[in-house]
Structure formats: structure tokens, C-alpha cells
């Protein structure tokens, strides 16, 4: 997503530079091109804002090692495992 936003921003900057260099009136195609880039960029920004935000928890190194070893042995993703266990502990009826 970050790459997409960067690419769209670069395209917009390039288009604006081209427009600055040409002091003549804007063509309809140029205006439509800018509008299209802006709509796409706006959509990408909105999507990025809506993505799930990650929070950090602090645990001891020993507990981290134990969880990591368990997850490696069971071929689990550590973050997903910890999230599931904590959620089930807090809301046992939502298993």
C-alpha cells in the first residue's frame, strides 16, 4: 500500500510539473488525468486509514521465548496465536 501511495504521489507531482512548464490552458485530458490520480490517491489514503492498527504489548524475555518455541513447534504465527489466546481468555463465550 505504501508503494502504491508513493507511486501515485510521484505521478501527481510529475503531472503538476508538466502543467507548470506549459503555461497554456489545461486540456480536458490533463484535467481528467489529474482528477483520476487524485481519486485513486484519495482511495488509497482512505484504505490505509481503515487498516487494522497494530498495538504493542510488553512481555518478559522468558515468556516471549516460551511462546515463540511453542509457536515454532506447532507451526503457528506468534501474533495470531497470542491474539487468539488473549481474546478467548477475555471473552470465553466467543470461541
PyMOL commands that set and color helices and strands:
alter all, ss='L'
color gray80, all
select helices_A, chain A and resi 2-21+28-50+61-74+78-90+92-94
alter helices_A, ss='H'
color red, helices_A
deselect
rebuild
show_as cartoon
